[in-house]
Amino acid sequence: MCSLPVGEQVYTIRSSLSSNPPAYEVGEKVEMLYPADKPEDAVPNTFWGLYIWLVFPA
């Protein structure tokens, strides 16, 4: 879960991906990508964040 500030709004992003050990430390900055009109659809700028659905279709 992360907080994504966009302008005056702060979005809480929850990922459906998880790992053990965690991919990130608490407080670590993570680059996120999102459509300009839908920041709530943000995903981490990583291979798994971008392509997981191509590897494991829903």
C-alpha positions as CSV (number, residue, x, y, z in Angstrom):
1,M,0.0,0.0,0.0
2,C,1.3,3.5,-0.8
3,S,0.2,7.1,-0.8
4,L,0.3,8.9,-4.1
5,P,0.0,12.7,-3.9
6,V,-1.4,14.2,-7.1
7,G,-2.0,18.0,-6.9
8,E,-4.1,18.7,-3.9
9,Q,-5.4,15.0,-3.7
10,V,-3.7,12.1,-2.0
11,Y,-4.6,8.6,-3.3
12,T,-4.1,5.4,-1.4
13,I,-2.9,2.7,-3.8
14,R,-3.3,-1.0,-2.8
15,S,-1.5,-3.6,-5.0
16,S,-2.8,-7.0,-5.7
17,L,0.9,-8.2,-5.8
18,S,2.8,-9.2,-2.8
19,S,6.2,-10.8,-2.0
20,N,8.1,-12.3,0.9
21,P,10.4,-10.6,1.7
22,P,8.6,-7.3,0.8
23,A,9.8,-5.6,-2.4
24,Y,10.0,-2.2,-0.6
25,E,10.9,-0.9,2.8
26,V,8.4,1.3,4.8
27,G,8.9,4.9,3.7
28,E,10.8,4.0,0.5
29,K,10.0,6.1,-2.5
30,V,8.6,4.1,-5.4
31,E,8.1,5.5,-9.0
32,M,4.5,5.1,-10.0
33,L,2.9,5.3,-13.4
34,Y,-0.8,6.3,-14.0
35,P,-3.1,7.7,-16.6
36,A,-3.4,11.5,-16.1
37,D,-7.2,11.3,-15.6
38,K,-7.1,8.2,-13.3
39,P,-4.4,8.4,-10.7
40,E,-6.2,5.7,-8.7
41,D,-5.1,3.2,-11.4
42,A,-1.4,3.7,-10.6
43,V,1.1,0.8,-10.8
44,P,4.7,0.7,-9.8
45,N,7.2,1.3,-12.6
46,T,8.6,-2.2,-12.5
47,F,8.4,-5.3,-14.7
48,W,5.8,-7.0,-12.5
49,G,3.8,-3.8,-12.0
50,L,3.5,-3.3,-15.7
51,Y,3.4,-6.8,-17.2
52,I,2.1,-9.2,-14.5
53,W,-1.2,-9.6,-16.4
54,L,0.6,-10.6,-19.6
55,V,2.5,-13.3,-17.7
56,F,-0.5,-14.5,-15.5
57,P,-3.7,-13.5,-17.2
58,A,-6.7,-13.1,-14.9
